[in-house]
């Protein structure tokens, strides 16, 4: 009887845990979801019942949370990350993309001041030129991260709100759009708020389509860097530096704050002349052995507005240099 009693207790505990778990992922029955829907309905005139039905249809994605906690930018060395992002196959795809859309890249550069190779580099790194744009429903990703990822839930609730507004404005079916694990969409992997603010109709067909239209994507990436990134035309992005001290490393900052006169104090020597005494941020990149050092200027910060990872920004820079010979 004692053993049977223990088994019964364990079984009931597992059953209750499963029920609790199921309720946690049954979004239409959760109070916090209903409260969120009520706020959106009052704020944006959404129909409560329709929105409850839509958000209630979302499916919790365990892999979204798992992958969000293991982003390569936080776990890889610069050596490994660069090898992955600036590969021969990606460069070959970049050459093909440039040959197809050279005039559009130049037009975006002329209009927004962002170099054509930077635009092409970002689209190549984000989605291999539209070949890998994500296969998870944006609704599922954003609901999972809004209501089952406490660390950044507030950010993703804003993105979910923006996604619903975007879908209404652009006539999208919010239940069918697919994207990345974070809910980013299209050639340039724009989050919903960036889609609303910075996507442009670059081919003048009356539609802002960065999901399937590479020309609109080219203009939209350039517009993003120009407006949100405050890109400064005809100024450097970053330059290599040499460490004159052993084991010199720096914290990951993006906004320039140092001047040439401070270089000796931090033990770095630029390998080129810094034009106009521009401010910079020191950058340490971990290699398989040792470190590599750079100085990042205002446009380094501009690129960080796209993705706040020094590995990502440096990959864009290095990839763009590989692509520049084709422009």
Buried (B, 14 or more C-beta within 10 A) or exposed (E): EEEEEEEEEEEEEEEEEEEEEEEEBEBBEBEEBBEBBBEBBEEEEBEEEEBBEBBBBBEBBEEBBEBBEEBBBEEBBBBBBBEBBBBEEBBEBBBEBBEEBBEBBBBBBEBBBBBBBBBBBBBBBBBBBBEEBBEBBBBBBBBBBBBBBEEEBEBBBBBBBBBBBBBEEBEBEBBEBBBBBBBBBBBBBBBBBBBBBBBBBBBEEEEBBBBEBBBBBBBBBBBBBBEBBEBBEEBBBBBBBEBEEEEBEBEEBBEBEBEBEEBEEBBBEBEEEBEEEBBBBBBBBBEEEEBBBBBBBBBBBBBBBBBEBBBBBBBBBBBBEBBBEBB
